Amino acid sequence: MSFWESLDSTRPVLVIGTSGLDLIAAPQEPLQVGDRVPARIRTAFGGVARNVAENLARLEHEVRFITAVGQDPEGHYLLEHLANLGVDVSLSRVVDEHPTGTYIGLLRPEGGLHYGVHDMRVIDALTPDYLKAHEDAFAQADVLFIDANLSPATLRTIFRLARRHRLPVAADATSTTLAPRLLPYLDQIGLLTQNHLEASALLGQTIPQDDFAAALRAAQALVARGVDLALVTLAEFGVCYATPYLSGHIPAVRTEVRDPTGAGDALTATVLFALREGLPPDEAVRLGTAAAALTLREPGTVVPDLSLERLYAALGAP
């Protein structure tokens, strides 16, 4: 049985991973080394797993989210915001040792990410013992989503618990340095999302952003290693996807780019949503590109009025 055929949308999605505060700077003039330039700076809640959890909640799917935040106002507001959206955050940890995670993104004046830095030490509070103590969450869930920020020891525990409870796993490769943490578990991952650089890190080869054939081969190579549905995102060049039965390239939806932060997370969440609603993989990925396009137009990380109707409208459906 394929990953998407085993899903049951009457049960909650279990999301485990990072959350934090995003600070995004969009320069209004060309960047100069050693100089200051005017910029538009915005803050919003972020983190790969948190963004996926919020997108799923806005698409009206039941979500249980396990993360770690600091004992500070940012952490409390972040959990309160998700709880107000209906996300169950009762198993998330609030700790004293580290502040709530922070991501700082510097965009290029023409759009797109120039540099990104983060402090996500707080996620180490999600220890193997902590997750073992909450094994019931695995037993009650329909599907698990993780990001690769989790420590290798924690990932080992998560995949062991997922196997024990026959829980399908979706994952995001997160970054080129973190993506290899998922290599031991490819044959347990039903849905894997990565950009071309993360796919390059996983496969040990260079995949240019504008080379559809190379990206398609990369997705197929990941399927050959056990992934059920592999997505390789190519920014403005769209998405290549592969399953054991079909593969293809879906162009990006043309749109204004205000802020790229969170677009990939919206795509992943929407693909997962669509698969849980019974849509075939190619249609699910197509809807995911619509979610990414809508997010690119937003100044924040998540579209506040995300809905199935808006997704189809973005695709130009009647």
N, C-alpha and C positions, 0 to 999 in steps of 0.2 A: 504494500500500500504506500502511495506517495505521501509526502508531508502534508499537502493540502487536503487530501482525502481523509485524513485522520482528525481534522479539526472539528471542534464542537463549540459553536459560538454561544451556547447557553451557559458555559462555564467561564471564569475569569481568565484574562491574560495575566501571567505573572511576569513583571518587568524588574530586572535587577541590574543596577549600575549607577552611573554617575549623575549627579545633579549639581547645580551651582548657579552662580551669577555670571552672566555674559556682559563684558564691557567691549563695545564695538566702536572703533573710530574710522570714519569715512573722510579721508582728506579731501579738501576742496581745491588744492593746488598740487602740482607735482612734488613728490617727496624729495627732500634734500638731506643727505647725510650730515648729521651734526647741526641741523637747523630745525626750527619750529615752523609748522605750517598750520593754517586754520583747518578745523575738521568739525564735522558733526559727530557727536558722541552720544551713544544711547546705551542704556542698560536694560536687561531683561533676564528672566530666569532661563537657564539653559542646561546643558549636559545632554549627551546623546540619549541615554536611557530615559531621562526626564522628558525630553522632547517627544520621544516615541510614546511615552505614557500619556502625555497631554493630548497629542494628536488622536490617539485611540479613544480617549475619553470624550473628546469633542465629536468624534464619529459615533458616539453612543455605545461603545463597547465597555464592558466591565473590566476594570484594571485594578490589580494589586501591585503596589510599587514598593520595592525594598531598596533603599539608598542610605547614605550616611551624610549628615550635615553637622555643622558646628553648633555649639551652644551660643548662638549669636542671632541678632535680629534677622539677618538674611536667611538663615536656615529655618527659623520659625515661620517667616513670611512665605518661604518657598513651599513648605509642607502645607501651610494653611491654604495657599492658592490652589494646590492640587486637590486638597480635600473638598474645597468649595466646588470643584468641577466633578466631584463624585469619585475621585481616585481614592482607594483604600491605602493610606500611608501608615497604618497602625504598626506595621512591622519595621518601619524605617528607624534608624538609630540617630540619636542626637548625642554628640560626644564633646568632651572638653579639650581633647588633646590637639585638635586641629580646627582651623576655621572652615566655614562652608567653602566648598570649591569655587574657584574663580577662573574664568577664561577671558583673556584679552586678545581681541582680534584687530589687526590693522589691515584695512582694506586698501586696494589700489584706487587711485583717483578715477580710473576708468571702470572700476568694478572688479570683483573677485578678491580673494584673500591674498595679502602680501606676506604677512607673518601672523602666527598665532602662538600664544604661550599660555600655560595654565598651571594652576596649583590645585591638584586633586588628591593630595595626601590623605584627606579625610576618608576616601573610599577604602583605605586599608582597615577601617573599622568593621567592614563586612568580612569577617574572618570565617574560616571553615567551621569553627565551633558555633558561631552565631547562626549560620545558615542550617547547620544540622539541628540546632534547637528549634528551628521553624520549618522542619521537614513537611509538616502538614500543608504548608502553602504549595508545595510541589504536588502533593497528592490531590489537591483540590483544583488545580489549574488545568486549562485546556492546552495552553502553549506557553513556552517560556521565551522571553526576549532578554538578551544580555548585550552589553558592550565590552570591548576588550580592555577597558581600564582596570578591570578586576585583576587581583594578583594571581599568579600561576597556581598557588595553593588553593585559593578560593575557586578558581575555574575548575580545578580537578574535582573539588567537592560538588560543585554545581552539576557537572556532567555526570558524576556518579549518582547523585540524587535523581537527575533527570532519567537516567537509564533505569534506576530502580522503579520509578513510577511511570515508565513508558511515556514520558513527557516530550513532545516534539520541541526542538530548540531553533529559534531564529537568532541571528547574531549580526552585529556590525563590527567591521574590522577596525574602525576608529582612527587609526593613524598608521604610518609606515613602521614606526617602532613597536607598536602594540600588536599589529596584525599577526605576527608570527606566533603569538600566544595561542592562537586558535588552531594552529597546524595539527596538534595531536588529536583534534576532535572533529575534523572535517567530515568523517563518516557518521557523525551524530548530528550534524547541522542540516536542518531542512531548508532554511532560507538564510543566505549569506549575502550581505551588501558590502561593497567596497568600491572605492574609486580606482582609477587606473594605477595610481601610485601604490595603493595598498595591495591591489592585485599583483603588481610587480614584486612587492615585498614577499607576498605569500608564495609566489611561483618562482622567484629567483630569476626573473627576466624583465626586460624593459618593455613596457606597453605604452606607446605614445597616446596622448589624449585624443588625437584625431584619426587614429588607426582603428576603424571599426572591425576589420578582419582580425587584428591582433587581440582586441578586447573580446571578440566573440570566441576566439580560440582559448583565451584565458578562462572565460566562463565555462566553456566545455571541459577544460582541464580540471577545474574545481569540481565539476559534476563527476568526472571520472574518478576523483578521489573520494567521492561519497556524498557530496552536497546535492540535495534534491533540486533546489532552485538557486542559481548563482546569478547575482546582478553585478555588473561592472558599470559604474556611472562615469560619464564622460563630460560633465558640465553642459556647456551649450551644444555639445554634439550628441546628447541623448543618453540612452542606456542600452547596453548589450546584455542579453539574458540567455540562460541555457537551463534545460531540464534534461532528464534522460531521454525524453521523447521529442522535444522541439527546442529550437533556439532562434534568436533573431535580434534585430536592432530596432529600437523605437526612437525616433527623433525627439528632441526636446520640444516642448510647447513654447512657441515664440512669446516672449514677454519682456517687460522692463525689469531690469535687475536693480533693486534698491539695496538689498543686503543678502548675500548668499548663505548666511548663518542659518542652519536648521533645515535647509532645503532637502538634503539627503535623508535626514531623519523623518521628514514628512513623507518622502517617497517610501521609505521602509515601512513606516506605520500604515500607510495607505495600502501598500501591497499586502501586508498581513491582514488588514481589515477586509480587503476584497476577497482574499483566499478564504477567510472565515465565513464570508457571505456566500461562498460557493462559486465565485467567478473563476474561470480558467486562468492559468498563469499569465498568458500573454495579455489578457484584458486587465488583470490585476496590475501588471507592470505599466500598462498604458495609463490607468488611473493614477498610479504612483507618479508618473511624469507630470500629470495635471496638478497634483498636490505640491510637487517641487516648484512648479511655475507660480502657483498662487503664493507660496512662501517667499519666493524671490521678490515678489512685489511688495511684501510687508516690511515695515521697519523692525519687526521683532522676529522671534524664532519660530513662532507658531501662528497660523491663521486663526484669528479669534472666532470667526463664523464658519469654520470648516464644516462641510456637509457633502453628502453624496451628490446633491443637486449642483452644488458649486463645482465639484470635480468634473461632472459631465459637461457643465456649461463651459469650463475652461478648455475642454477638448473640442468644443464647437458642436456638441450633440444637440439635436433639436429638442 
